[in-house]
Every structure is written in C-alpha cells, then in structure tokens.
Amino acid sequence: MKTCTILGTEIAVTTMEETVRYIEEHCEAWRGKYICVSNVHTTVTAYEDESYRKVQNGAAFALPDGKPLSLYSKKHGFLEAERVTGPDLMGELFARDNGLTHYFYGGSEATIRTLREKLPKEYPHLKIAGMVSPPYRPLTKEEDAAQVEAMNASGADIIWIGLGAPKQERYMFEHQGLTQGVMVGVGAGFDYYAGTIRRAPMWMQKLSLEWLYRLMQDPKRLFKRYFVTNFKFLRLTLGRGKKSRGEKKS
C-alpha cells in the first residue's frame, strides 16, 4: 500500500473500499500485527515524540482518520487519497458477511453492555467473539497475560482496541506478536456505536470540522488535543515541499 510521509509518520494512501478489501485479504497473514487510525493529534504527537513515531510507523499501516491528512496527501501528489475513519471502517466490516470474527477490548462497562445489546440487532452478519472493558488502572503482568489469553482463546480475527490515543497505539505496539488477531485502534469508536458520544453532522465532517464538534462536547478535556495540535499541524505543514512517495510492505 502506498504511503505519504507526514511529519515523519507514514500515512496510508487509500480509500475505504481498498482498505476493507486489504484487511480481508491480509487478515490471516497479519495476525499479531496492528493498524493505527491516525489523525492530526496523533501525527503531531508522533512528530514531537520519537518513541510514539516508532509506534505509528511500526503498524501494518496507519490510516488517515483525520481529513487534513488525506488532504495533505492529495496536495503532495496522491490524488487518490481519501479519508478513512475508524468508526466508518468498523461499520463497513460489521456489515460484511465475510466470516471474520470480532473482539472488543476497551470502553467502559456501560459502553460494552450497550454494544452487546445493539450490535447484533443492527449488524446481523457480525460475529462477536468477545467484549471486555478492562480496568482503567494499569494491569499487572498476570492480569494482562490473562486478557491476551482470553483474546486468543476466542479465536477472533479482528481485535478492536478502544483505549484512546496514544494509549491504544502503545498497547498494540507492546502486544504485537502476542495476540493472534489483527488489532485495530479506534479510539472513541466504541462510544459512537453505543451512542454515548455523538458524531458530528455530515456537513461538519466534510468540512474537516469534526474535531470542533467533539471539542464543543468536552472542551475542558479536549482543548489541548484539538485546538493546540491543529494549529501546530498547520504551522508545521504549511509551505513544506512535496514529500517522497513510499510503498509500505505488508
């Protein structure tokens, strides 16, 4: 899959259709690997933190969840680049009758209870292998090993990780090769499907204003994440020359 280097992070140049097909075709070979769903916040964080940049670039690929990332790719010669959001990717894979089984790790207990009730009704083809809301505190080695054992015993093909960035990406990096499914970090995706957080209206998504909608919902917690990092991204990327094209090996 082609990539565009954005502030040192290799962001996939793809479409939703290509991404879904790629995951279905490579799921077996990618067992134990992980997929990042990247945005402006994670990209700026990776630019400023070398260890986190290593995490992002260690993924099978990093998807452009944030529209500014796909727009950057278009501006730098990748005209086919499109935005691929975590929640939309979840919905596309949930709806497909492809035989893949899904495991959910993250979110609150209330969110998991709601997902357990809602998803089978809304997605009749969805095969759920398990759902777990881990403690918010750090796990002991024994607890962590037990969680991984449960994931693997479930036989899940795709393991959705909903711990929020950058925690979920670091989790996937540390657990690559230990899990037997493909891990995908989707941040607030669990909450969107449970209905505990509402997504921005489509017109705001198309105008790259989804971050503003979320900021208005939780300004105290998200001000630094969105307002500060968005302006950093603009400052760092404006005027940059064309980046070299890359090819990410699967």
JOPE-V953827 format. One line per field, one symbol per residue. burial: + if it has 9 or more other C-alpha atoms within 8 Angstrom, else -. A space follows every 50 residues. Layout:
BEGIN
burial = ???
END
This chain:
BEGIN
burial = +++++++-++++++++--++------+--++++++++++++++++++--- -++++++-++++++++++++++++-+-+--+++++++-++-+-++----+ +++++++---++-+++-+++--+-++--+++++----------+---+-- ++-+++++++++++---+++-++-++--++++++++++++++++-----+ ---++--+++--+++---+--++-++++++-++-----------------
END
